Structure formats: C-alpha cells, structure tokens
Amino acid sequence: MSSLRFRVVEKAFQTKAREFSIPEERPSEYFGKYVFNREKMFKYLPGDVFAKLVDVIDNGAALDSGIADEVASGMKRWAMELGATHYTHWFQPLTEGTAEKHDAFVEHNGKGGMMEEFSGKLLVQQEPDASSFPNGGIRNTFEARGYSAWDPSSPVFVVDDTLCIPTIFISYTGESLDYKTPLLKALRAMNKAAVDVCHYFDPSVKKVFSYLGWEQEYFLVDEGLYAARPDLLLTGRTLMGHEASKNQQLEDHYFGAIPIRVAAFMKDLEIQALELGIPVKTRHNEVAPNQFELAPIYEECNLAVDHNMLIMSLMRKVARAHGFRVLLHEKPFKGINGSGKHNNWSLGTDNGIALMAPGKTAEENLRFITFIVNTLMAVYRHNGLLKASIMSATNAHRLGANEAPPAIISSFLGTQLSQVLDHLEVSTDEDMGVLVGKHGMKLDIPQIPELLIDNTDRNRTSPFAFTGNRFEFRAVGSEANCASAMIALNTAMAEQLTDFKRDVDEAMSDDVSKETAILQVLRRYIKTCKPIRFDGNGYSEEWKAEAARRGLDCETSCPVIFDNYLSESSVRMFTSTGVMTKVELEARNEVKWETYTKKIQIEARVLGDLAMNHIVPVATHYQSMLINNVYRLKELFDASEAEGMSAENISLIREIAERTAYIKKHVDDMVEARKVANRIDNVREKAIAYHDTIAPMLEQIRYHIDKLELIVDDQMWTLPKYRELLFIR
C-alpha cells in the first residue's frame, strides 16, 4: 500500500466515535429552542403586534409596516438572550444552496460608543449584491442591485451567533432570482384553485395546504479518505474506481444495525435539528454500504423546503465534527445505489381534511377521486416539465439505475385504485357505483375490494407513485432544492384544478346535478390521462418503447430536457397562474444550461489531471518494474525458461501500455473537445455539446483507469479504493 493511502486508511480505522453531550431534557422540551415560533412571539411581542403577525402568517394578510420595528425589537431581544450578535437574510439563490451575509447588531450611539440595534427596516428588506449570483442574464455585473425580503410564513431561527431570517431574493427590476419566490406564488395559486374545487364538497374550506415530507438519502465517508480523493473533493463523486468485490449484493446493510460512529453522528445531528425546529423522525441504513437516510414528520411545503435546505447545511457541519464528510451527490459511487430525496406530496384543508385519502362517505370518496384524477391529469399534461424540474448533471447519473426511477415520468397507483379508475372510465351516469366505506372506498362491484388508505404496493421504479394518502415523487435528487419539483408540481396542479372547475361548471345545468357533472368530467379525464399510469417495470426496454408510443417525454439528454421549461404549455401554465414570467423562465433555463456545462467541464478537468498526474505515472512505474523483472529473468534463466516465466508479465506490460496510451490520447481529445465547445456562444448549444461529446469521454477514460486499478500493485495505487471508501466507518 502506498504510504499516503496507508496513513489515511490506518487513521480512518483508528477514528473513534466522537463524544458529545446529550441534553437531559426530552426532545419535546428542547424542540424549537432556537426558533422564534409562536410561543416566543407571544412572549416577546406586544399582544396586538402578535395578533397582526399571526394574521399575516395564517391568512396571508399584508404586513403592516407599522409593526415591523416592534417585531424586530422582540426578535433581537430573544436572539441576544441566546447569544446572537449578528443577523442575516437567509435565502435560496439558483445555486442549489443557501446564501447569507452577516451583519452585527451594532450602530453608533452618538456618544463615541456603540449600541445594539436592529430595526424593522433591516428585518423586512435588505440589498445584497445580485450580480454575482446566477441570474440568467437578468442582471449585468454593473447592475448589481437586488433585494431580499422577509418571508413571515417561515420562522426565523438562530444558528451559532446569528439570527437567520428566511427571505425571498429578487432583482432590482422585480424578477425572482431564487427558489422561494416562485414557490410561494405556486402555493398561493394552488391554494386558490384547490379551495374553489373543495367548495363543491365543503363550502367551509378556507385554505388548502400543500404538504411535503422529504426523505434525505446520503453517504458518509471518512474525512481522511475523502481528502485523499481529489475527485470527491472537487466534484462530489468518484470519477474513477472499480467496484469492490463485495458491495450491496447481499443487501446486508439495508436496515442493519447502525455503526457506532455513524450513530453518534446521527444523534448529534438529530439534537441540533430538533433544536432548530426540524421534526426529524426516521433514521436508518440504506441499501448501499455507507449510505443512510433521515426523514422528518411532514410539514407545510414552504417550511419543509426551508428545513431541508437547513438540514443539508447542518449535516455537512456535524459530519465534519465526527470525522466524516457527507456526500449528497446523487451518484457518488458507480455500480451501487445512488441517493434520492423522495418528495412525499399531499394536500390538506384548514379544517383537517386530507384530500389524498379516502373518506367515510360517498361524497368524501368522490372528493378523493377528484383530487387523485386531477393530479394524474396535471402530471400527464406536464410530464416533460416535471422531469425537467428534477433533472441535473448529477441526477442524470442516478436515474434509471440501481433502484432509482427512470427518466420517464409515470405514475403507479396500485391494483385497487387502478381498478376503481378503470371502472369509472367505462361506467355510465346511472352506473357509477356506491362510494362508501369507513376506512376506505368500496364500490358495489364484487371483484373490486375495499380500497384502504395504505392498501397499495410499492414500485421502486415509479417516479411518481401513489402510496396510500399521498404521492411520492421519487425522482428528486439528493442534493437538489425540493422547491424546484414543488414549484412545477403545485403550479401544474393549480392550472389543472382551475380547468377542472371550469369544465364542471360548464357541464352543470338544470337537468345535470353537480355530482353528475363532476363524474362526467372525471370520466373524460381518466381516459385522457391514462397514458401516465404504469404499474410495471420502469427499467424494461419494453416500457421505454411503450412510453414513446403513449406520447410521454422520453428524452435522455439533460440539456434538451430543460427545453420543457420553455415549451408553449409550460410558459402558458406559469404565466397564467402568476408564478413566473417568460423572462424568468428563460433566465432560469440559461442558469441550468450554464450550470450543466460548468459541472461537466470541472469533471473533465479533474479527471484529466488525475489521469495524467496519478494514474498514468503509477501505471507506467509498475510497468517499468515488470519490464525490469522480465530482463532479470532472462539474465538468470535460459531463453526457453525465461520466456515461460515472463509470459504473464509481458502480457501485463502490453495491456498497461495499451490502456495508458488510450488514456493519454483521450485526455488530449477531451481537452480539444472542450476547446471546441467553449467557442460556442449559445449557452444551450454549448451544454448540448458538452453532453454529446465530452460527457461520454469521461466514461470511456474511466473504463481503462478502472481496469488498470485491477492490474497495478495495490501498494503503489495512490487513491483510496471503493473497498476502503465504502466499508470504513
């Protein structure tokens, strides 16, 4: 083993679980300790100010600028009691991460000293530089002004010594430069459309919430091993590495006993997450070695997105304290499971009705079918857009491999719900079935059993599966911002529910009842959206052909998939709902194309450097040793004996020569291909060039590097191998 690799592996084996103090209180007692929640608001704000702020949060009332100073004063007092000295507007630019600029609670006191100060103006709005964040050409470098504005619906929190204020981020000219702004607009549009439809069944409904429960998958790697892999350090994934003799074949890691050192990390992470009001609930080993998962209790969508962005940041910090690095890349290791972020999405009303769950009466079950069918219609109409919302250079490696869903959006419903929809499709107004059942939905058809809330199977190859009382959008990548998928899905739902209400209202007349009109429209929708329903194997070649025949989006090129954002139907949907303008969509697509190009460009540079600075020198050095051995054999033995003894070495020498020659040539070709692509001015065409010409070269070069890893003396190989990266914990 090389000296560097030996040292880092030895140190990794010697690393013990870090000790940390566990709070003596129960989790319920320290939950939200660092969050300015309603309990803190009530304590630190005057009664009338508290009432007005709650009205803003619950009912979307306009924020009264007159109360901003008193809210800021109460927040500052609470935060300073926790040791905070700074504040920041915490927002989500188009980088897939978060951004923050810290300012101290200090101002001149006019007497030569300083005083702690935090005004309502500073709480409500700030002016960060907008030119250096991705903006898709909306802002030039010399037009740097942008605004961050407080989102009262997401509570402020304290991290270390800083009061963090969740905000939106927009340009000087008003376009959104973040994920939160269009998400809030999408949720508002969905709420309005869903409330209108709910009034067919319950006029008392005032608000419909979108709920999100994300499941965060991730890998942990020892920090020393991580540092010894420049590809992991710079790209988040291994650009080379032959799979270990044992990886996940035995499935013995899945739900197995959590390793001691990992458990210590998880406990520490959970405590800090709970203190920040993130309701983490589940933790377990995932399928791949060194892969794990955590999941919270479901929350309102906007808050859930904020909490997921916060937990990813927290995971990175806590992991380092335990001698780990957390890998959130969707496919950090080839040949084993990648990491997703399953988005469990549902709708619910202000009076406690779960719209995606069967009810107790015929009317409740008709409402259930109404929202299920409209969801299928929304997904069918915008299946290409939903695919674009989860697509990235990193997630493209995961989709369609090792239990991840394919890059074709379809929906799995399970046998019973599919039978219900099939029956409704062919039924008549006089033969609609009786929708009853205490815990589910039972039709008056003997061959269709009672539909229970959780009485559905699981299909791991389905990107958008119904799982009892919610849909699970499984195609979302582990390092993505959930908001991207939630913006597309909730906006599509808003458009679809609006169209549904129009269609039902048109179908109603003096001789057509509301229920009959609803069922007539639903029957038509069931027939229309039937192509999106698929309960089979999403990995099969037959499904790919069938999906194409059904008219579903089967494109595999990541840059081309992004075109769905600018399709006529997408632009009409986003603009008609008021979520995004065409200018904003064009800008976001430019950011997506640029990001794709830069990520492939970085990977190509890193692979080229590693190939020429690590792999080829080590391989040729070993080759020289073999050559020297052949000559020594000829000196010691007669020609016939030496030839037999050295035959294997000569074969290895030849193979090393061929593979290193291939690597050298293709690294040079890759450099030239980048030069050609970089001369393309159009950002879309440049991204396509990187996808079509450069990305395939990465795999071609990797293949020969991985073969050399099996040949070269293990003691000489400088980079930690999969058997070390995946099994040392």
Buried (B, 14 or more C-beta within 10 A) or exposed (E): BBEEBEEBBEBBEEBEBBEBEEEEEEEEEBBBBBBBBBEBBEEBBEEEBBEBBBBBBEEEEEBEEEBBBBBBBBBBBBBBEEEBBBBBBBBBBBBBEBBBBBBBBBEEEEEEEEEEBBEBEBBBBBEBEBBEBBBBEBBEEEBBEBBBBBBBBBBBBBBEBBBBBBBBBBBBEEBBBBBBBBBBBBBBBBBBBBBBBBEBBEEEBEBBBBBBBBBBBBBBBBBBBBBBBBBBEBBBBBBBBBBBEEBBEEEEBBEEEBBEBBEBBBBBBBBBBBBBBBBBEEBEBBBBBBBBBBBBEBBBBBBBBBBBBBBBBBBBEBBEEBBBBBBBBBBBBBBBBBBBBBBBBBBBBBEEBBBBBBBEEBBBBBBBBBBBBBBBBBBBBBBBBBBBBBBBBBBBBBBBBBBBBBBBBBBBBBBBBBBBBBBBBEBEEEEBBEBBBEBBBBBEBEEBBBBBBEBBEEBEBBBBBBBBBBBBBBBBBBBBBBBBBBBBBBBBBBBBBBBBBEBBEEBBEEEEEBBBBBBBBBBBBBEBBBBBBBBBBBBEEEBBEBBEEBEBBBBBBBBBBBBBBBBEBBBEBBBEBBBBBEBBBBBBBBBBBBBBBEBBBBBBBBBBBBBBEBBBBBBBEBBEBBBEBBEEBBEEBEEEEBBEBBEEBEEBBEBBEEBBEBBBEBBEBBBEBBEEBEEBEEBBEBBBBBBBBBBEBBEEBBBBBBBBBEBBEEEBBBBBBBBBBBEBB
